[in-house]
Amino acid sequence: MNQRSLFLQHVGQTSSAPLALTFVKAEGCIMWDETGRPFIDLISGISVCNVGHRHPKVVQAIKDQADQYLHLLVYGELVETPQVVYASRIASLLPAPLEMVYFTGSGSEATEGAMKLAKRVTGRPDIVAFNHSYHGSTQGALSIMGDEYWRNAFRPLLPGVDHLEYGSISDLSRITERTACVVAETIQAEAGVNPPSMEWMRALRRRCDETGTLLVLDEIQVGFGRTGHLWGFEAFGIHPDILLLGKALGGGMPLGAFVASRAHMMQLTDGPVLGHITTFGGHPVCCAAGLAGLEAMMEEGLVNDVARKAELLTSLLIHPRIRAVRNAGLLMAAEFGSFEENKKIIDRCIEKGLMTDWFLFAAHCMRIAPPLTISDEQIETACRIIREACDEV
């Protein structure tokens, strides 16, 4: 039985029609299938591989840490150097009072931890989220997901969740003294790249301050340079009370985190003790890899080149079938007339050696979020393939 058949028979499926391609190697912005055919990765494994696949410094860090130790004990009990060094480095790049990092195994787990922390800190029952938002698929994260299609089959979900319209200033009045936290993507990704206005983001921060509500900003997709800033919130002149990180955080390894002040985070240690626990969160190999990825991104100045590369991509994505191109740095959405049209073009791109995808809440838009290391030549080739696919389907 071949690998594809075994995959379909024994690996839990997420859809009835997975791509089911077999890749055997990946490096930089290229993935190779079992026949040796190269594919340009235009989505970074869904915003994970910001420094590309198998960056040499990340691979070396993994090897070095594997020579020292792997898992030792549940998270938070022992002083594990990779966790300490990486948490300290992240804190050094964030504004006060974001100084304490709680590592998790994924972005969804980070969302869950932040929701618990906000309720513990404030003693309040309610949570505000936004329509067309995505924060993960676990039960609590699903409760704040901003689309009933994805929520409905799994009810009952968490009570006390109110979904507002992202970008609506009038809706902010629904944040009250009962609201423990507002969870918002700094830039809505799965909505097809929907950046908020400066006015709205600052009004959101003010309303949270007025009501004593914690502001949780989800940068799981847009953090680590994706927008042309190290952190997406930097563009708005505000900062959150709790920051959610994931995807690129691990340099290609599974890692998530929520970050808060020490005063807030310490409330998870008492009443009850072990208020939030994880076995594998902050795995030492993942932390070593993540730190290496972050340092490589900083040393190579990748964030500084995001705007230029985004401009080049936009200038080359001109075709009668492309109705609009929206972007926040190298998080981009190319809009087509329908999901059916978009899916045909995506499938044709894949046939031609270009890996791309669509968005959960904007299925008519093509996802373009390449590794920040993508070269100008690779950008030109990718855009040529997209234009050809537009002509051919």
Secondary structure, DSSP 8 states (H G I E B T S, - for coil): --HHHHHHHHS--SSSS-----EEEEEBTEEEETTS-EEEESSHHHHT-TT-BT-HHHHHHHHHHHTT-S--SSTTSS--HHHHHHHHHHHHTS-TT--EEEEESSHHHHHHHHHHHHHHHH---EEEEETT----SSHHHHHH-S-HHHHGGG-S--SSEEEE-TT-TGGGGG--TTEEEEEEESSBSTTTSB---HHHHHHHHHHHHHHT-EEEEE-TTTTTTTTSSSSGGGGGT---SEEEE-GGGGTTS--EEEEE-HHHHGGGGSSSTTSS--SSTT-HHHHHHHHHHHHHHHHTTTGGGHHHHHHHHHHH---TT--EEEEETTEEEEE-S-HHHHHHHHHHHHHTTEE-EEETTEEEEEEE---TT--HHHHHHHHHHHHHHHHH-
